[in-house]
């Protein structure tokens, strides 16, 4: 992995790769590295974000939607209270 990434970023990228491409490949070393940089709550939040994002990308790909072809409702956001 590139030296451009910090150890924390590398742990998150490894987790992302595992969740997306090899969900059964989580061994003790994956969890140990994650716990060096993230709390349990952060690991759950990161995993949830990865799952939602990857799922959205799968839906978009299945629908054959190109970049900016399917716009959301103007003025809305995913998080209540977020600035748009």
N, C-alpha and C positions, 0 to 999 in steps of 0.2 A: 504494500500500500504506500502511496506517496508520502513523502516526508513533509508535504505541505500541510497535512492534517495534524492536529494535536492528538495526544493519546485519548482524550475524551471524545473527540470527533471520530477517531478510528473505532472506538468501542461502539459508538452509536451507528456507524456505517456497517460494522460487522453484524450488529443486531438487526439492522434493516435488511441486509442481505439474507440473513438467516430466516427472518419472517417472510420475506418475499419468495425466496428461491429454495430454501432448505429448512422448513419449519421443524423437521425432526432432527436437525443437526445440532441442536443446542446441547452442548456438553458443559461440564462444570467450568471449563475455562472461559466460555462465553459469559456465564453468569458472574464468575469471579471478576472478570474485566469490567463488566457493567457496574458491579457494586463498588469498584474502585472509584468510579466517577459519578454515579447516580444513586439516589435513594430508591427504595422500593416504589414509592409513589411516582417518582420521575420515570422509572422504567415502565410502569404501567401506562403513564400518560404518553410517553414516547411510542410505546407499542401500539396504543390505541390510535394515535395520530398516523402512524405508518400504515396500519390496517385500513383506516378510513381513506387515506390518500391513495393507497394502492387499489382499493376497491373502486374508488371513483374513476381512476385511470382505466380500469378494466371495463367499466360501464361505458365510458367515453369511447374507448377503442371498439367495443362491441357495436355501438351505435354509429360508428364511422364518422364521428364528429371531429372536424378540424379545429385548429386553434382559433379561438374567439368566434366560433360559429354558433355556439349555444350560450347566450348571455343570461345571467340571472336577472331577477327583478331589480331595477335601479333603486339604490338606496338601502338595500338589504345587506346583511352580513351573516356569517356563520355564528358569530358570538354576540349574544345580547349585550347591548351597550357599546359595542365596538364602533369606532369612528369609520365612516365610509367616505 
